[in-house]
Each structure stands twice: as structure tokens, then as C-alpha cells.
Amino acid sequence: EIMRQTSIEGETKVLAISAAQPELFESPFLMMSGSTAFEPFSDEAIENLSRLLRAGGLLFIDNTQGALGAGFDRSVRRMAGRLFPGKGLERIGRDHVLFQTFFLLNSVPGRMIYKPDLEGIWLDDRTPILYSRNDISGAWMRDPLGNWYYAVTPGGETQRKRCFRFGINLAM
């Protein structure tokens, strides 16, 4: 979708990378999604990921379940606290560059709208971690035949289109 709507050239393959692997440093943009609690990252993985994010990298985290305080949410908040001690996830305002980069957006979309706001950690004037609880990636998913895996509610295809616009802004 990014290549279709912009002049950005990109890869279509998914790379699964561990934060403890040196390959982590080959990509400045990382995405993590999930719905259940995960084991705490090793100290080495936290150090690597923190170094990447402090050097200009971006980690987008997409909670596919949405529930505040549930397993994935608790794990994400624990990990963010280890990456940036003394800082916590906080609401990202609509004046953030993400909402104005390519498309003008006035809300945080998703497959379901669990929370109308995006959260992030501020590091000076950057947000190296962005966190959504709306399952944005679920709206992007297609099966091998090109059919959508999940319905998008309550806004249907208009809401799905907003998810793609959000993703394009994120990549930009």
C-alpha cells in the first residue's frame, strides 16, 4: 500500500528479528504486535533496542487485543520502562508529526477502536516508541487470496482506509 500510494520503494517480505540479534541495527523502523503477555526481554536485548531507539530508530507497538492492563499491555509497559527508565508511556497529541506527515489525520484508527489515543515515550523532541491499542495491523491483514482476515468495526472500509493512511504516515 505504501508503494502504491507514495514514491517510497520498499520490501514486501517480513523480517522477524530478535532484539538480541545484530540484525536489529539493519532496520531503523521496527514493529511489534501481539495480544498476550510476553517474557521480559534479556538485558542484552534491552540494551540493543535502547541503543537503536536512542540513535533515531522507531518502534511501533500494536496491541491486537486492546485491553488496558491485560497481559500484552502490562508487558509493553514493563519493557518501555526498562528501555527508558524514569519515562512512561503518555498520550500523543494530534499535533504530533505522525498526524500530518503525508495524510492529515485527526484520530488513531484501528480494526477496533479500543482507545482513541496513541501513546508514546518522548525522548527530547522525538517519540522513539509509539503504542496503539487499536489493532491497526489487523486491518491490514489479508489471506493468500487477498481477502481481508478481519472485519473492521464500526467504520468498515472507510476505517480500514484510515488504517492504511496511518501506516503510510508511520513509514514516512
Stockholm file with secondary structure:
# STOCKHOLM 1.0

chainA/1-172         EIMRQTSIEGETKVLAISAAQPELFESPFLMMSGSTAFEPFSDEAIENLSRLLRAGGLLFIDNTQGALGAGFDRSVRRMAGRLFPGKGLERIGRDHVLFQTFFLLNSVPGRMIYKPDLEGIWLDDRTPILYSRNDISGAWMRDPLGNWYYAVTPGGETQRKRCFRFGINLAM
#=GR chainA/1-172 SS CHHHHSSCCCCCSCCCCCTTSGGGGGCSEEEEEESSCCCCCCHHHHHHHHHHHHTTCEEEEEESSCCTTSHHHHHHHHHHHHHSTTCCCEEECTTSGGGTSSSCCSSCCCSSCSCSSEEEEEETTEEEEEEESSCHHHHHCBCTTSCBSSCCTTTHHHHHHHHHHHHHHHHC
#=GC SS_cons         CHHHHSSCCCCCSCCCCCTTSGGGGGCSEEEEEESSCCCCCCHHHHHHHHHHHHTTCEEEEEESSCCTTSHHHHHHHHHHHHHSTTCCCEEECTTSGGGTSSSCCSSCCCSSCSCSSEEEEEETTEEEEEEESSCHHHHHCBCTTSCBSSCCTTTHHHHHHHHHHHHHHHHC
//
